[in-house]
Amino acid sequence: MVRPRRPASWSGWALATGTIALCLVAAEFALRWHTSSSLLWQFPNFIELDLRSDERERDQLRYDPVLGWDLQPGASGLLAGKPITISADGMRRHATLAKEGSGPPILALGDSYTEGYAVADDETWPANLERMTARPVLSGGVRDYGIDQMVLKAEKLVPLLKPGTVVLAFIASDIDRTALSVRNRRHKPFFSAAGEGLDLRNVPVPTEAYAGPFTIARRILGHSYLLHFVMNRLGAYETWHGDTLETGEDGDLLSCRLMDRFAALARREKVEALVVGFPRYEDWAWPRKGEEQRKRVAAVLACAGRAGLPVLDTYGDFARAGVADDPEAFFVEWHFNERSNALAARLIASGLAARGR
């Protein structure tokens, strides 16, 4: 008796693989057609396009052996399509409206929210704060900074500039950046937890650009608009681009201990300080994840409070302003627009006034 032959197992795998491949190709072209018909005959590497866009703004930054990078003194150009001017002392410039004899300056430190991404020079929150307080405000925010770089910059500038007040403003992403040794292909300093304190590592910061792992795979798969779209929607933009490198440290723990370090600087230099937590666009677009990130920000603010630093959590004030109903009215390119910067400045001005600063 001849037994019926069973189909070879490989043929089943081949059929399944072919079906999946056909579905992915169909999804690729359907998404391209839905986004822009020009993508049906244009096949750029989307990773390289994004990195090339970053390159156009790199002239606004300079290498720093301790901070990794800082604003380039005297540079100007466009930042996310908006004019940016950097002063000779490396601060984002804005119209000077402070009254003469109004007191020592306020030094504003932070990331791109403080530098003013996608807004003009006079639309940043430091510019608004100067108009509201009539005190000189030095805008020392730098794109892509983590809390570690903010504190290191404070240690560099406070003894030099002798401000009356230092405002350190951060978002949840800045907590994660303290656990990176590379950000946007740029090497950065980082801390490691040592006993009850911190050890500074990677200083002097390496100068060469970081290429990232799996370069060949990204050169090939980077041409897929479907992968580009999915990775961005999943919040895996940096992982997909391969432009960051994690240290394995606990960013939340490091950020908490950095508040102690910042408080020690404020006491040593006899300067008033305020630590501010800002919400992000993502906190409103994805509320469940946003709630988790809000708790992380609140935890770092609590660490700052225990270290003796005044704190300001702006999340509730933004919620009362109606951000949840229309996030697009408060954000541009995932950053504060002019409306949000004005609100942030009012909250900070009130916080300083309440403490007599």
Buried (B, 14 or more C-beta within 10 A) or exposed (E): EEEEEEEEEEEEEEEEEEEEEEEEEEBBBEBBEEEEEEBEEEEEBBBBEBBEEBEEBBEBBBBBEBBBBBBBEEBBBEBBEBEBBBBEBBBBBBEEBBEEEEBBBBBBBBBBBBBBBBBBBBBBBBBBBBBBBEBBBBBBBBBBBBBBBBBBBBBBBBEEBEBBBBBBBBBBBBBBBBBBBBBBBBBBBBBBBEEEEBEBEBBEBBEEEBEBEEEEEBEEBBBBBBBBBBBEEEEEBBEBBBBBBEBEBBBBBBBBBBBBBBBBBBEEBEBBBBBBBBBBBBBBEBEEEBEEBBEBBBBBBBBBBEBEBBBBBBBEBBBEBEBBEEBEEBBBBBBBBBBBBBBBBBBBBEBBEEEEB
